[in-house]
Amino acid sequence: MYILLLLLIYLAFISLGLPDSLLGAGWPVMQQVFDVPLSYAGLVTMIISCGTICSSLLSDRLTRRFGTRIVTVASVFLTAVALFGFSTADQFWMLCLWAIPYGLGAGAIDAALNNYVALHYSSRHMSWLHCFWGVGTIVSPYIMSYALLHAGWQSGYRMVSYVQLGITLVLVVTLPLWKVNQGQTEQAEENIAVLGVRGALRIPGVPSLLTGFFAYCAAESTVMLWASTYLVQTRQMPKERAAAFASLFFIGITAGRFLSGLVSDRLGDRRLIRIGTCVEVMGILCIALPTRIDGIALVGFVIIGLGCAPVYPSIIHSTPYNFGEENSQGIIGIQMASAYVGSTLMPPVFGLIANHVSIYLMPIYLILFVGLMIYMVERTFRSVQKGS
């Protein structure tokens, strides 16, 4: 039952990743259908992020009241309904409306499952959990591509919605399995007050950790959004080829999380974060090299993905150890909110820099955030050690 529950959690995280790359894959066609500017995709993603931030901040209260299993089932169902709503939209404002429940569902399940795995499973499984999120993000563009080829973008959203509904049904049928980890920790949490944002910020090390997490997600999302444009403008690479090669980052981060899961229990969270940061810096240096050999930059994006791979899961997994199991759900929920703020705001900021100064500054922009991330995370670990 222990392994079966873990497989269900992996399945739920695939469901979390499935919708994340749908909008990007379908937007070139959707933009023409709705007759709106290309930049309007950013409005949809910002609404989704706002909903995700809100539900992440409320995750502590929701999980303590209803339990992880109910929050997980409800969240997957909510995203399924929202995706089906996307498929029925015939005006742009309807996309914005359905983005609200999608964001709310994504944030709640993200925080709840991350905390559950951090409490009950090893660092290896946390890395593999996020690897399965990557699987979802890789699969959904192929679903949208098939839909665009044979029907329309609406069918792509509808197919993913049906997959989400199927996962919801599996989770409902297997609800009793969640009792396998229902031990003293969860029973004790029922009598503990909700931590809240103010309570979390009073804990030594939490403010610096949130800043570090913000910085990490700012760098990661900047690569996700601007890798293709960087290759086109700095390497004069054809747009179609650059779009294909930009996916190398996703392959790197997904493969890296699988590989880091193999060694995470032996190396530990802190050492993995340090190794990942060093690898990430090596990748950034590769894309910054003033050489005409495109292969070096392409390998650089793979290396950046490999370096990013262990950082996010390791920071999350170390939270119960650093701040106590009774505080982990509240702090992880705030971490998720901090992550989404970084991933929502900072890539557009670099877009302004690229537009008004130069896109060649992307490696410097990434190095600044990676440096801030490792400084703040190390500061967190030092604060925790002094307090223990």
KAQUI-V201052 format. One record per backbone hydrogen bond with DSSP energy under -0.5 kcal/mol. CO is the residue of the C=O (numbers start at 0). NH is the residue of the N-H. If there is no record, write none. Layout:
# KAQUI-V201052
[[CO:NH] [CO:NH]]
This chain:
# KAQUI-V201052
[[0:4] [1:5] [2:6] [3:7] [4:8] [5:9] [6:10] [7:11] [8:12] [9:13] [10:14] [11:15] [12:16] [13:17] [14:18] [16:19] [16:20] [17:20] [18:21] [18:22] [20:24] [21:25] [22:26] [25:28] [25:29] [26:30] [27:31] [28:32] [29:33] [30:34] [30:35] [36:39] [37:40] [38:41] [39:42] [39:43] [40:44] [41:45] [42:46] [43:47] [44:48] [45:49] [46:50] [47:51] [48:52] [49:53] [50:54] [51:55] [52:56] [53:57] [54:58] [55:58] [57:61] [58:62] [59:63] [60:64] [61:65] [61:66] [62:66] [66:70] [67:71] [68:72] [69:73] [70:74] [71:75] [72:76] [73:77] [74:78] [75:79] [76:80] [77:81] [78:82] [79:83] [80:84] [81:85] [82:86] [83:87] [84:87] [84:88] [85:88] [90:93] [90:94] [91:94] [91:95] [92:96] [93:97] [94:98] [95:99] [96:99] [96:100] [97:101] [98:102] [99:103] [100:104] [101:105] [102:106] [103:107] [104:108] [105:109] [106:110] [107:111] [108:112] [109:113] [110:114] [111:115] [112:116] [113:117] [114:118] [115:119] [116:120] [121:125] [122:126] [123:127] [124:128] [125:129] [126:130] [127:131] [128:132] [129:133] [130:134] [131:135] [132:136] [133:137] [134:138] [135:139] [136:140] [137:141] [138:141] [138:142] [139:143] [140:144] [141:145] [142:146] [143:147] [144:148] [145:149] [146:150] [151:154] [151:155] [152:156] [153:157] [154:158] [155:159] [156:160] [157:161] [158:162] [159:163] [160:164] [161:165] [162:166] [163:167] [164:168] [165:169] [166:170] [167:171] [168:172] [169:173] [171:174] [173:176] [174:177] [175:178] [176:179] [177:180] [178:181] [180:182] [182:186] [183:187] [184:188] [185:189] [186:189] [187:190] [188:191] [194:198] [195:199] [196:200] [197:201] [199:202] [202:205] [202:206] [204:208] [205:209] [206:210] [207:211] [208:212] [209:213] [210:214] [211:215] [212:216] [213:217] [214:218] [215:219] [216:220] [217:221] [218:222] [219:223] [220:224] [221:225] [222:226] [225:229] [226:230] [227:231] [228:232] [229:233] [230:234] [230:236] [231:235] [237:241] [238:242] [239:243] [240:244] [241:245] [242:246] [243:246] [244:247] [245:248] [246:250] [247:251] [248:252] [249:253] [250:254] [251:255] [252:256] [253:257] [254:258] [255:259] [256:260] [257:261] [258:261] [258:262] [259:262] [259:263] [262:266] [263:267] [267:271] [268:272] [269:273] [270:274] [271:275] [272:276] [273:277] [274:278] [275:279] [276:280] [277:281] [278:282] [279:283] [280:284] [281:285] [282:286] [283:287] [284:288] [285:288] [288:290] [291:293] [292:295] [292:296] [293:297] [294:298] [295:299] [296:300] [297:301] [298:302] [299:303] [300:304] [301:305] [302:306] [303:307] [304:308] [305:309] [307:310] [307:311] [308:312] [309:313] [310:314] [311:315] [312:316] [313:317] [315:318] [317:321] [318:322] [319:323] [323:326] [323:327] [324:328] [326:330] [327:331] [328:332] [329:333] [330:334] [331:335] [332:336] [333:337] [334:338] [335:339] [336:340] [337:341] [338:342] [339:343] [340:344] [341:345] [344:348] [345:349] [346:350] [347:351] [348:352] [349:353] [350:354] [351:355] [352:356] [352:357] [357:360] [358:361] [359:362] [360:364] [361:365] [362:366] [363:367] [364:368] [365:369] [366:370] [367:371] [368:372] [369:373] [370:374] [371:375] [372:376] [373:377] [374:378] [375:379] [376:380] [377:381] [378:382] [379:383] [380:384] [381:385] [382:386] [383:387]]
